[in-house]
């Protein structure tokens, strides 16, 4: 039997996320076949381990093909504790994927997926990573070890954060979002004029006040760590251009994808839970069918025309 070649086609090199699965790349087939695909709107969802999908991308596009990544990795908070949700005491447990394996193993995990994401980025690409104090320091240290250039730490202040039931420490009301360029040589994109205009003509600071996802964002179900579309909309406004490729390796219910569709970006989401991918499909289909669904976030359209952006 002749040896099967896995050398990528020109189509795969030009657009690795086209994922034209061929016999010559059969070893990847179970990993990279899209769970959902909408070629017209440049959307793909993949069910599986993001490391395997990103490994394939690196093999066929070693120079990188992704413009921006938003990652909301496990916070490892599922420790059988309690929290408050909608005025009720509930368990903090979210799933097996959120169980801590200990500080060292958690850090190795962060190093591993961050390295895979770094390889997937274009030379001038950037990555945003959200997290609480439970993981964000590990993420920041891992970024430094890997040679990322940290650009900003955004403090997301949650104006409607749940109360602290134990009354033994301050109420958690913030998350940190680290923004970093692929490396020290990267010439990253930042839409400074638009951010300044949105902020009333003043430079936008790194403290953003935003609420939790609205009820409308949970119409088809909810993810336990779902991020508000408002947050992702701001992030993509600031760091991407129209038709850029946005990747979310832990996409959950795809708030990233909804924001990407609103801003006419290409989107690839990866998750290991099919239930959440089903919610993603419905949410993305909804925003494609009704682009005006979140018009309250679209004040920037007039600003874009004014600034010729």
TIBA-953803 format. One record per residue (C-alpha): chain; residue in one letter; residue number from 1; x, y, z negated. Coordinates in Angstrom, 3 decimals. Example, Ala and Ser with C-alpha at 12.3 -4.5 7.8 and 13.67 -1.06 7.14 Angstrom:
BEGIN
['A' 'A' 1 [12.300 -4.500 -7.800]]
['A' 'S' 2 [13.670 -1.060 -7.140]]
# end
This chain:
BEGIN
['A' 'X' 1 [0.000 0.000 0.000]]
['A' 'X' 2 [1.350 3.416 0.942]]
['A' 'X' 3 [1.989 5.952 -1.761]]
['A' 'X' 4 [-0.753 8.544 -2.130]]
['A' 'X' 5 [0.472 12.105 -1.780]]
['A' 'X' 6 [-0.812 14.795 -4.142]]
['A' 'X' 7 [0.691 17.746 -2.274]]
['A' 'X' 8 [-1.894 20.587 -2.234]]
['A' 'X' 9 [-3.608 21.784 0.927]]
['A' 'X' 10 [-3.321 25.423 2.045]]
['A' 'X' 11 [-6.896 25.979 0.839]]
['A' 'X' 12 [-5.982 24.713 -2.625]]
['A' 'X' 13 [-2.868 26.874 -2.783]]
['A' 'X' 14 [-4.782 29.998 -1.701]]
['A' 'X' 15 [-7.708 29.340 -4.028]]
['A' 'X' 16 [-7.070 26.560 -6.541]]
['A' 'X' 17 [-10.529 26.946 -8.007]]
['A' 'X' 18 [-12.077 25.981 -4.671]]
['A' 'X' 19 [-11.285 22.463 -5.930]]
['A' 'X' 20 [-11.671 20.629 -2.650]]
['A' 'X' 21 [-11.317 17.166 -4.146]]
['A' 'X' 22 [-9.527 14.943 -1.670]]
['A' 'X' 23 [-8.515 11.319 -1.707]]
['A' 'X' 24 [-4.926 12.545 -2.024]]
['A' 'X' 25 [-5.835 14.182 -5.331]]
['A' 'X' 26 [-8.014 11.356 -6.556]]
['A' 'X' 27 [-6.332 11.250 -9.949]]
['A' 'X' 28 [-7.907 14.629 -10.741]]
['A' 'X' 29 [-11.375 13.887 -9.425]]
['A' 'X' 30 [-13.088 13.054 -12.729]]
['A' 'X' 31 [-11.695 16.228 -14.248]]
['A' 'X' 32 [-12.172 18.894 -11.596]]
['A' 'X' 33 [-15.498 18.186 -9.960]]
['A' 'X' 34 [-17.654 21.192 -10.904]]
['A' 'X' 35 [-20.475 20.665 -13.365]]
['A' 'X' 36 [-22.134 23.629 -11.667]]
['A' 'X' 37 [-21.176 25.578 -8.583]]
['A' 'X' 38 [-22.613 28.634 -6.828]]
['A' 'X' 39 [-20.248 29.457 -3.957]]
['A' 'X' 40 [-22.304 32.453 -2.852]]
['A' 'X' 41 [-21.746 34.197 -6.185]]
['A' 'X' 42 [-18.300 32.679 -6.846]]
['A' 'X' 43 [-19.235 30.777 -9.991]]
['A' 'X' 44 [-17.944 27.404 -11.154]]
['A' 'X' 45 [-18.416 25.577 -14.439]]
['A' 'X' 46 [-16.304 22.567 -15.428]]
['A' 'X' 47 [-17.109 19.948 -18.038]]
['A' 'X' 48 [-14.038 18.664 -19.812]]
['A' 'X' 49 [-10.746 19.527 -21.422]]
['A' 'X' 50 [-9.476 22.908 -20.274]]
['A' 'X' 51 [-5.882 21.655 -20.500]]
['A' 'X' 52 [-6.511 19.085 -17.776]]
['A' 'X' 53 [-8.220 21.579 -15.475]]
['A' 'X' 54 [-5.486 24.162 -16.009]]
['A' 'X' 55 [-2.789 21.530 -15.430]]
['A' 'X' 56 [-4.236 20.887 -12.000]]
['A' 'X' 57 [-4.384 24.617 -11.258]]
['A' 'X' 58 [-0.738 25.026 -12.205]]
['A' 'X' 59 [0.255 22.083 -9.996]]
['A' 'X' 60 [-1.335 23.628 -6.904]]
['A' 'X' 61 [-0.673 27.288 -7.748]]
['A' 'X' 62 [2.458 27.479 -9.913]]
['A' 'X' 63 [2.619 31.256 -9.428]]
['A' 'X' 64 [-0.837 31.679 -11.010]]
['A' 'X' 65 [-4.229 32.530 -9.550]]
['A' 'X' 66 [-6.326 34.042 -12.380]]
['A' 'X' 67 [-6.619 37.798 -12.900]]
['A' 'X' 68 [-8.040 37.828 -16.426]]
['A' 'X' 69 [-8.812 35.267 -19.111]]
['A' 'X' 70 [-11.141 35.656 -22.057]]
['A' 'X' 71 [-10.762 32.911 -24.651]]
['A' 'X' 72 [-12.857 32.322 -27.754]]
['A' 'X' 73 [-11.091 29.242 -29.167]]
['A' 'X' 74 [-12.201 27.225 -32.203]]
['A' 'X' 75 [-11.795 29.172 -35.441]]
['A' 'X' 76 [-11.578 25.945 -37.477]]
['A' 'X' 77 [-14.185 27.163 -39.954]]
['A' 'X' 78 [-16.262 23.985 -40.265]]
['A' 'X' 79 [-15.261 23.121 -43.812]]
['A' 'X' 80 [-18.671 22.219 -45.299]]
['A' 'X' 81 [-19.101 25.743 -46.705]]
['A' 'X' 82 [-22.137 28.010 -46.504]]
['A' 'X' 83 [-23.003 31.293 -44.818]]
['A' 'X' 84 [-26.036 33.493 -44.261]]
['A' 'X' 85 [-28.016 33.473 -41.033]]
['A' 'X' 86 [-31.306 35.321 -40.500]]
['A' 'X' 87 [-31.592 35.761 -44.253]]
['A' 'X' 88 [-31.186 32.060 -45.001]]
['A' 'X' 89 [-28.367 29.997 -46.462]]
['A' 'X' 90 [-26.969 27.687 -43.781]]
['A' 'X' 91 [-23.965 25.430 -43.300]]
['A' 'X' 92 [-20.875 26.866 -41.632]]
['A' 'X' 93 [-20.297 23.575 -39.783]]
['A' 'X' 94 [-20.481 24.036 -36.017]]
['A' 'X' 95 [-19.234 20.732 -34.623]]
['A' 'X' 96 [-16.293 18.358 -34.492]]
['A' 'X' 97 [-14.486 20.772 -32.183]]
['A' 'X' 98 [-14.340 23.318 -35.033]]
['A' 'X' 99 [-12.890 20.993 -37.698]]
['A' 'X' 100 [-9.445 21.998 -38.931]]
['A' 'X' 101 [-6.595 19.507 -38.602]]
['A' 'X' 102 [-4.360 21.540 -40.871]]
['A' 'X' 103 [-2.377 24.741 -40.312]]
['A' 'X' 104 [0.442 23.095 -38.359]]
['A' 'X' 105 [-1.758 21.093 -35.973]]
['A' 'X' 106 [-4.035 24.099 -35.460]]
['A' 'X' 107 [-1.030 26.205 -34.484]]
['A' 'X' 108 [0.278 23.543 -32.082]]
['A' 'X' 109 [-3.170 23.523 -30.469]]
['A' 'X' 110 [-3.050 27.311 -30.039]]
['A' 'X' 111 [0.431 27.145 -28.524]]
['A' 'X' 112 [-0.629 24.437 -26.096]]
['A' 'X' 113 [-3.725 26.059 -24.639]]
['A' 'X' 114 [-2.145 29.515 -24.563]]
['A' 'X' 115 [0.800 28.159 -22.576]]
['A' 'X' 116 [-1.601 26.547 -20.086]]
['A' 'X' 117 [-3.493 29.828 -19.727]]
['A' 'X' 118 [-0.262 31.770 -19.274]]
['A' 'X' 119 [0.705 29.533 -16.355]]
['A' 'X' 120 [-2.715 30.062 -14.743]]
['A' 'X' 121 [-2.430 33.870 -14.829]]
['A' 'X' 122 [-1.162 35.874 -11.888]]
['A' 'X' 123 [2.100 37.758 -12.549]]
['A' 'X' 124 [0.152 40.888 -13.547]]
['A' 'X' 125 [-2.720 39.053 -15.223]]
['A' 'X' 126 [-3.948 39.550 -18.775]]
['A' 'X' 127 [-5.625 37.494 -21.481]]
['A' 'X' 128 [-8.044 38.433 -24.256]]
['A' 'X' 129 [-8.397 36.154 -27.297]]
['A' 'X' 130 [-10.972 36.649 -30.048]]
['A' 'X' 131 [-10.688 35.315 -33.567]]
['A' 'X' 132 [-11.045 35.872 -37.274]]
['A' 'X' 133 [-8.226 35.871 -39.826]]
['A' 'X' 134 [-8.438 32.061 -39.844]]
['A' 'X' 135 [-6.695 31.755 -36.448]]
['A' 'X' 136 [-5.832 35.151 -34.986]]
['A' 'X' 137 [-2.434 35.342 -36.713]]
['A' 'X' 138 [-1.518 31.946 -35.299]]
['A' 'X' 139 [-2.635 33.138 -31.859]]
['A' 'X' 140 [-0.579 36.330 -32.121]]
['A' 'X' 141 [2.532 34.442 -33.225]]
['A' 'X' 142 [2.065 31.893 -30.443]]
['A' 'X' 143 [1.784 34.720 -27.903]]
['A' 'X' 144 [5.090 36.136 -29.097]]
['A' 'X' 145 [6.796 32.736 -28.902]]
['A' 'X' 146 [5.528 32.255 -25.338]]
['A' 'X' 147 [6.661 35.680 -24.143]]
['A' 'X' 148 [3.313 37.366 -23.685]]
['A' 'X' 149 [3.332 41.171 -23.981]]
['A' 'X' 150 [0.715 42.120 -26.586]]
['A' 'X' 151 [-1.036 45.284 -25.428]]
['A' 'X' 152 [-3.711 45.911 -28.053]]
['A' 'X' 153 [-5.495 44.438 -31.013]]
['A' 'X' 154 [-9.157 45.385 -30.697]]
['A' 'X' 155 [-11.139 45.467 -33.930]]
['A' 'X' 156 [-14.721 44.495 -33.263]]
['A' 'X' 157 [-16.801 45.936 -36.103]]
['A' 'X' 158 [-20.123 44.103 -36.441]]
['A' 'X' 159 [-22.704 46.618 -37.607]]
['A' 'X' 160 [-25.194 43.857 -38.497]]
['A' 'X' 161 [-22.827 41.313 -40.074]]
['A' 'X' 162 [-24.465 38.820 -42.480]]
['A' 'X' 163 [-23.999 39.412 -46.233]]
['A' 'X' 164 [-21.515 37.494 -48.346]]
['A' 'X' 165 [-23.448 34.985 -50.444]]
['A' 'X' 166 [-20.719 34.097 -52.925]]
['A' 'X' 167 [-20.148 37.728 -53.973]]
['A' 'X' 168 [-16.515 36.819 -54.656]]
['A' 'X' 169 [-14.853 38.847 -51.873]]
['A' 'X' 170 [-15.538 41.569 -49.309]]
['A' 'X' 171 [-18.145 40.895 -46.644]]
['A' 'X' 172 [-16.619 39.727 -43.374]]
['A' 'X' 173 [-17.677 42.261 -40.763]]
['A' 'X' 174 [-14.910 42.289 -38.144]]
['A' 'X' 175 [-13.203 40.112 -35.581]]
['A' 'X' 176 [-9.930 40.802 -33.820]]
['A' 'X' 177 [-9.534 40.545 -30.057]]
['A' 'X' 178 [-5.915 40.426 -28.890]]
['A' 'X' 179 [-5.193 41.718 -25.386]]
['A' 'X' 180 [-1.919 40.622 -23.812]]
['A' 'X' 181 [-0.174 40.659 -20.439]]
['A' 'X' 182 [1.363 37.489 -19.010]]
['A' 'X' 183 [4.911 38.654 -19.854]]
['A' 'X' 184 [7.081 41.697 -20.359]]
['A' 'X' 185 [7.429 42.278 -16.603]]
['A' 'X' 186 [3.673 42.328 -15.935]]
['A' 'X' 187 [2.163 45.538 -14.564]]
['A' 'X' 188 [-1.281 45.069 -16.049]]
['A' 'X' 189 [-4.435 46.824 -14.890]]
['A' 'X' 190 [-6.244 49.165 -17.283]]
['A' 'X' 191 [-9.202 51.279 -16.190]]
['A' 'X' 192 [-8.233 54.226 -18.353]]
['A' 'X' 193 [-10.398 56.853 -16.571]]
['A' 'X' 194 [-13.580 54.815 -17.005]]
['A' 'X' 195 [-12.898 53.992 -20.650]]
['A' 'X' 196 [-12.274 57.677 -21.366]]
['A' 'X' 197 [-15.468 58.756 -19.612]]
['A' 'X' 198 [-17.542 56.138 -21.418]]
['A' 'X' 199 [-16.125 57.494 -24.661]]
['A' 'X' 200 [-17.325 61.036 -23.982]]
['A' 'X' 201 [-14.135 62.342 -22.402]]
['A' 'X' 202 [-11.889 61.193 -25.253]]
['A' 'X' 203 [-9.380 58.353 -25.288]]
['A' 'X' 204 [-11.101 55.156 -26.367]]
['A' 'X' 205 [-9.768 53.786 -29.621]]
['A' 'X' 206 [-9.247 50.156 -30.525]]
['A' 'X' 207 [-12.173 49.948 -32.972]]
['A' 'X' 208 [-15.388 48.953 -31.202]]
['A' 'X' 209 [-18.739 48.950 -33.005]]
['A' 'X' 210 [-21.098 46.381 -31.513]]
['A' 'X' 211 [-23.859 44.152 -32.831]]
['A' 'X' 212 [-24.353 40.416 -32.561]]
['A' 'X' 213 [-25.966 38.899 -29.438]]
['A' 'X' 214 [-29.539 40.086 -28.982]]
['A' 'X' 215 [-32.534 37.770 -28.971]]
['A' 'X' 216 [-32.721 38.126 -25.183]]
['A' 'X' 217 [-29.227 36.623 -24.933]]
['A' 'X' 218 [-30.418 33.461 -26.688]]
['A' 'X' 219 [-33.496 32.785 -24.551]]
['A' 'X' 220 [-32.166 29.426 -23.340]]
['A' 'X' 221 [-30.504 28.425 -26.589]]
['A' 'X' 222 [-27.545 29.668 -28.561]]
['A' 'X' 223 [-23.948 28.828 -29.241]]
['A' 'X' 224 [-22.765 29.051 -32.889]]
['A' 'X' 225 [-19.963 31.463 -31.966]]
['A' 'X' 226 [-21.719 33.236 -29.093]]
['A' 'X' 227 [-20.292 36.646 -28.241]]
['A' 'X' 228 [-22.490 39.586 -27.207]]
['A' 'X' 229 [-22.571 40.419 -23.505]]
['A' 'X' 230 [-21.800 44.010 -24.511]]
['A' 'X' 231 [-18.357 42.969 -25.768]]
['A' 'X' 232 [-17.452 41.007 -22.638]]
['A' 'X' 233 [-18.833 43.748 -20.399]]
['A' 'X' 234 [-16.494 46.287 -22.016]]
['A' 'X' 235 [-13.529 43.915 -21.783]]
['A' 'X' 236 [-14.065 43.200 -18.078]]
['A' 'X' 237 [-14.722 46.865 -17.317]]
['A' 'X' 238 [-11.404 47.756 -18.878]]
['A' 'X' 239 [-9.156 45.095 -17.392]]
['A' 'X' 240 [-10.588 43.815 -14.095]]
['A' 'X' 241 [-11.557 45.024 -10.647]]
['A' 'X' 242 [-14.420 43.931 -8.423]]
['A' 'X' 243 [-13.864 40.411 -7.009]]
['A' 'X' 244 [-11.187 39.567 -9.592]]
['A' 'X' 245 [-11.183 36.001 -10.891]]
['A' 'X' 246 [-12.128 35.680 -14.564]]
['A' 'X' 247 [-11.552 32.445 -16.489]]
['A' 'X' 248 [-13.013 31.365 -19.833]]
['A' 'X' 249 [-11.422 28.096 -21.069]]
['A' 'X' 250 [-13.844 27.724 -24.019]]
['A' 'X' 251 [-16.882 29.205 -22.301]]
['A' 'X' 252 [-19.693 27.955 -24.566]]
['A' 'X' 253 [-22.883 29.610 -23.327]]
['A' 'X' 254 [-20.953 31.904 -20.940]]
['A' 'X' 255 [-21.414 35.460 -22.140]]
['A' 'X' 256 [-18.223 35.983 -20.122]]
['A' 'X' 257 [-19.949 34.630 -17.029]]
['A' 'X' 258 [-22.982 36.878 -17.482]]
['A' 'X' 259 [-20.756 39.956 -17.757]]
['A' 'X' 260 [-18.723 38.799 -14.749]]
['A' 'X' 261 [-21.851 38.506 -12.604]]
['A' 'X' 262 [-23.028 41.963 -13.692]]
['A' 'X' 263 [-19.698 43.450 -12.623]]
['A' 'X' 264 [-19.297 41.406 -9.423]]
['A' 'X' 265 [-16.342 39.333 -10.614]]
['A' 'X' 266 [-15.634 35.698 -9.799]]
['A' 'X' 267 [-16.069 33.363 -12.737]]
['A' 'X' 268 [-14.807 29.980 -13.876]]
['A' 'X' 269 [-15.951 28.538 -17.195]]
['A' 'X' 270 [-14.749 25.350 -18.888]]
['A' 'X' 271 [-16.281 23.598 -21.883]]
['A' 'X' 272 [-16.357 20.099 -23.372]]
['A' 'X' 273 [-20.020 20.270 -24.425]]
['A' 'X' 274 [-22.544 19.665 -21.637]]
['A' 'X' 275 [-25.373 21.139 -23.720]]
['A' 'X' 276 [-23.638 24.504 -23.757]]
['A' 'X' 277 [-22.842 24.287 -20.056]]
['A' 'X' 278 [-26.563 23.754 -19.420]]
['A' 'X' 279 [-27.251 26.996 -21.287]]
['A' 'X' 280 [-24.510 28.651 -19.223]]
['A' 'X' 281 [-26.139 27.538 -15.976]]
['A' 'X' 282 [-29.493 28.999 -17.018]]
['A' 'X' 283 [-28.017 32.278 -18.222]]
['A' 'X' 284 [-25.932 32.775 -15.082]]
['A' 'X' 285 [-28.864 31.879 -12.834]]
['A' 'X' 286 [-31.020 34.360 -14.745]]
['A' 'X' 287 [-28.625 37.290 -14.333]]
['A' 'X' 288 [-28.138 36.481 -10.642]]
['A' 'X' 289 [-31.927 36.444 -10.132]]
['A' 'X' 290 [-32.419 39.639 -12.178]]
['A' 'X' 291 [-29.299 41.839 -11.981]]
['A' 'X' 292 [-31.078 44.565 -13.955]]
['A' 'X' 293 [-31.578 42.348 -17.009]]
['A' 'X' 294 [-29.052 44.273 -19.104]]
['A' 'X' 295 [-29.318 47.695 -17.506]]
['A' 'X' 296 [-28.759 49.263 -20.930]]
['A' 'X' 297 [-25.077 48.403 -20.417]]
['A' 'X' 298 [-24.836 49.909 -16.951]]
['A' 'X' 299 [-24.308 53.578 -17.737]]
['A' 'X' 300 [-20.870 53.138 -16.233]]
['A' 'X' 301 [-22.282 52.802 -12.711]]
['A' 'X' 302 [-22.841 56.560 -12.456]]
['A' 'X' 303 [-19.400 57.149 -13.918]]
['A' 'X' 304 [-17.827 54.846 -11.354]]
['A' 'X' 305 [-19.412 56.872 -8.531]]
['A' 'X' 306 [-18.251 60.108 -10.151]]
['A' 'X' 307 [-14.695 58.831 -10.514]]
['A' 'X' 308 [-14.671 57.031 -7.129]]
['A' 'X' 309 [-13.703 53.769 -8.855]]
# end
